[in-house]
Amino acid sequence: DDIFSSAVAAAFYVKHFVNIKDDEKIYVVGGEGICRELEEQGVHWCGCDEDNKPISEEEFTEIQPDPKVKAVMFGFDVNINYRKFARAFTYLNSNPDCLFLATNTDMTYPTKHLEFPGTGSMIHTLIASTKRTPTVLGKPTTNMMDCIIQKFSLDRSRTCMVGDR
């Protein structure tokens, strides 16, 4: 409970602020942390590591959206590939009611020695191709603050958010 990451906020937001039914799921582009947090909240998901493989042109032209997917959750993904972009695009483009969610929009991902493209850089592929803007759930958004306030029963007027950027 000491660290409320963007993955924790995203899963909490989906569970408590989005009407995802028990038989519906979230398509996840991101690391296992997001999927683990969704599981802890009792939210069904697909994608994540199961799509960490190349896709042939024949495969991506035959992608059929799963009607049970009601949202696309996009987070930092070191295994990003065309299969994940194609699936996410298909869900967002084929269903205007499919939610487009992002853990963050950090343009870079700093490491000890270098910076690399971050979630914000990657997600712009979907923003440009779908002409949709994601609901951002990480810091410093009010969505994340809403999750923290609700989870810990805090007084909003006596609460501040501190992050690394």
C-alpha positions in Angstrom: 0.0 0.0 0.0 3.0 2.3 0.1 3.4 2.7 -3.6 0.4 3.3 -5.9 1.8 2.6 -9.3 0.1 3.4 -12.6 -0.6 -0.3 -13.0 -2.3 -0.4 -9.6 -4.3 2.7 -10.5 -5.3 1.3 -13.9 -6.6 -2.0 -12.4 -8.4 -0.2 -9.5 -9.9 2.3 -12.0 -11.3 -0.5 -14.2 -12.7 -2.4 -11.2 -14.3 0.6 -9.4 -15.0 3.3 -12.1 -15.7 1.3 -15.3 -18.7 -1.0 -15.8 -16.8 -4.1 -16.9 -19.0 -7.1 -16.3 -17.8 -10.5 -15.0 -18.0 -12.1 -18.5 -16.1 -9.2 -20.2 -12.4 -8.5 -20.5 -9.7 -6.0 -21.1 -7.1 -6.3 -24.0 -3.7 -5.5 -22.4 -0.7 -4.1 -24.2 1.9 -4.0 -21.5 3.9 -5.9 -19.0 2.8 -8.7 -16.6 2.5 -6.1 -13.8 -0.7 -4.7 -15.3 -2.1 -8.2 -15.8 -1.3 -9.2 -12.3 -3.0 -6.1 -10.9 -6.1 -6.7 -13.0 -6.2 -10.3 -11.7 -6.0 -9.0 -8.1 -9.0 -6.8 -8.8 -10.9 -9.7 -10.4 -10.9 -8.3 -13.9 -10.5 -10.7 -16.8 -7.9 -9.8 -19.5 -6.3 -11.1 -22.6 -3.2 -10.0 -24.6 -0.1 -9.2 -22.6 2.5 -12.0 -22.9 0.3 -14.2 -25.1 0.9 -11.8 -28.0 4.7 -11.7 -27.6 5.3 -13.3 -31.0 5.5 -12.0 -34.6 2.5 -11.9 -36.8 2.3 -12.8 -40.5 0.5 -10.6 -43.0 -2.1 -13.3 -43.4 -2.7 -13.5 -39.7 -3.2 -9.8 -39.1 -5.6 -9.4 -42.1 -7.8 -12.1 -40.5 -7.9 -10.7 -37.0 -11.4 -10.9 -35.6 -12.2 -8.9 -32.5 -13.4 -10.8 -29.4 -16.8 -9.3 -28.6 -16.1 -9.8 -24.8 -13.3 -7.2 -25.0 -14.7 -3.9 -23.7 -11.5 -1.9 -23.3 -7.9 -1.7 -24.5 -5.3 -1.0 -21.7 -2.0 0.3 -23.0 1.0 0.4 -20.7 4.8 0.2 -21.0 5.7 -2.9 -23.1 9.3 -3.9 -23.9 7.9 -6.6 -26.2 5.7 -4.2 -28.3 5.1 -5.6 -31.7 2.8 -5.4 -34.7 0.5 -8.2 -33.4 -0.3 -6.1 -30.3 -0.8 -2.9 -32.3 -3.1 -4.7 -34.8 -5.2 -6.3 -32.1 -5.6 -3.1 -30.1 -6.4 -1.1 -33.3 -9.0 -3.7 -34.3 -10.8 -3.5 -30.9 -10.7 0.3 -30.9 -11.7 0.8 -34.5 -14.4 -1.9 -34.7 -16.2 -0.8 -31.5 -16.7 2.9 -30.7 -17.8 1.9 -27.2 -14.5 0.1 -26.5 -12.6 2.1 -23.9 -9.1 3.3 -24.7 -7.1 3.4 -21.4 -3.4 4.2 -20.8 -1.4 3.7 -17.7 0.7 6.8 -18.6 1.8 9.0 -21.4 5.5 9.4 -20.5 7.3 10.0 -23.8 10.6 8.6 -22.5 11.6 5.8 -20.2 14.8 6.8 -18.3 17.3 4.2 -17.2 20.6 4.6 -15.4 22.6 5.5 -18.5 20.1 6.3 -21.3 16.5 7.2 -22.1 14.3 5.1 -24.3 10.9 5.5 -25.9 8.2 5.4 -23.3 4.5 4.5 -23.2 3.6 7.9 -24.6 5.8 7.4 -27.7 4.4 3.9 -28.3 0.7 4.8 -27.8 0.9 7.6 -30.4 0.7 4.9 -33.1 -2.8 4.1 -31.9 -3.8 7.7 -31.3 -2.9 8.6 -34.8 -4.4 5.5 -36.5 -7.7 5.4 -34.5 -8.1 9.2 -34.1 -9.0 8.4 -30.4 -7.4 9.8 -27.3 -6.9 7.4 -24.3 -8.1 8.1 -20.8 -4.8 8.3 -18.8 -4.9 6.6 -15.4 -1.4 7.3 -14.0 0.1 10.3 -12.4 -0.5 13.2 -12.3 -4.1 12.7 -13.5 -7.2 13.2 -11.5 -8.2 9.7 -12.4 -5.3 8.3 -10.4 -6.1 10.7 -7.5 -9.7 9.5 -7.6 -8.5 6.0 -7.2 -6.2 6.8 -4.3 -8.9 8.9 -2.5 -11.4 6.1 -2.8 -9.1 3.2 -1.9 -7.7 4.9 1.2 -10.8 7.0 2.2 -8.7 10.2 2.1 -9.8 13.9 2.3 -9.1 15.3 -1.2 -8.4 18.8 0.2 -5.6 17.4 2.4 -4.0 15.2 -0.2 -1.2 15.8 -2.8 0.5 13.7 -5.4 4.3 13.4 -5.7 5.8 11.7 -8.7 9.2 11.3 -10.5 8.5 13.7 -13.4 
